[in-house]
Amino acid sequence: MNTGLRFDHHSTYGSELTPRISLNKKLNEDTNVYLSWGKVFKAPTVQDLYWKQNMPYEYNGVWYDSWTLGNPDLKPEKGNVWTLGTNTKISEKTNFTASVFYSDIKDAIAWKGNSNGAYQAFNVAKEKRRGMELSINHYFNDNLSGYLSYTYAKSERNDGYGYVNYDNIKPNIYRAGIKYKNEKLILNMDLNVVNGQVLMYTNGYDSYGYADKSYFTLDLGAQYKINKDAKVFIKGYNLTNARYQEYGGKYSNGEAKYPMPSRSFIVGMEYNF
């Protein structure tokens, strides 16, 4: 059993103690299971509290003001998080992990449109999340390894009228990758597939969802060690040129919020001295 106690002191929200307890059981030489519980305390960020920005937009040739506002009256997030999981060594070269999680948060901080049409931070009465993670890592030999993983997540919010699904979340994430490494060279490839996303829509003043129900990205990287002090590298991101967002929602002019970069490359060199 491992226990911990965290102390936070915030100039606005005062002091808070958050305990954490973890129980771990070794079933045999290759497998263990664990159960953990912890309290949550998260104060609003400076952006949540004080962000004030006018983002005008054009519609049918007419420009309109669109304000994004922080909320200095926000409360801190508080709640509980539980996790149950296992780690096991399937073979000498293969490891498997699995976990399920659940959280219930009071006064969760979210953003939505207010009655004046501004996009503003606010506290949700209650928020609960649940999901699971599965992953497997395999070493083909001393130089080549790969991984597969799957993550499921579901979020619901209750603002006093019962729990409803929160659609700004990625419900299914599949990842896979392979890596080659020797004394001089490192090559890696990472695949990322997301599906089940809710398409963008507006509910009253609120904006939810994503530009597409699913997307697929491919990243490639190569690094070569010239000597003990210098190395060169090239990295390619989103080579499939997918249209995707890490956060859902859209602006009042219909464009997606927080779009991620299109296909991009980075070439560089590192030198230690």
Sequence and secondary structure as in RCSB ss.txt:
>XXXX:A:sequence
MNTGLRFDHHSTYGSELTPRISLNKKLNEDTNVYLSWGKVFKAPTVQDLYWKQNMPYEYNGVWYDSWTLGNPDLK
PEKGNVWTLGTNTKISEKTNFTASVFYSDIKDAIAWKGNSNGAYQAFNVAKEKRRGMELSINHYFNDNLSGYLSY
TYAKSERNDGYGYVNYDNIKPNIYRAGIKYKNEKLILNMDLNVVNGQVLMYTNGYDSYGYADKSYFTLDLGAQYK
INKDAKVFIKGYNLTNARYQEYGGKYSNGEAKYPMPSRSFIVGMEYNF
>XXXX:A:secstr
 EEEEEEEEETTTEEEEEEEEEEEEE SSSEEEEEEEEEEEE   HHHHH EEE  EEETTEEE  EEE  TT  
 EEEEEEEEEEEEEEETTEEEEEEEEEEEEEEEEEEEE TTS EEEEEEEEEEEEEEEEEEEEESSSSEEEEEEE
EEEEEEEESSS EEE  SS  EEEEEEEEEE SSEEEEEEEEEEE   B EEETTEEE BS S EEEEEEEEEEE
 SSSEEEEEEEE TT    BSS  B TTS BSSB   SEEEEEEEE  
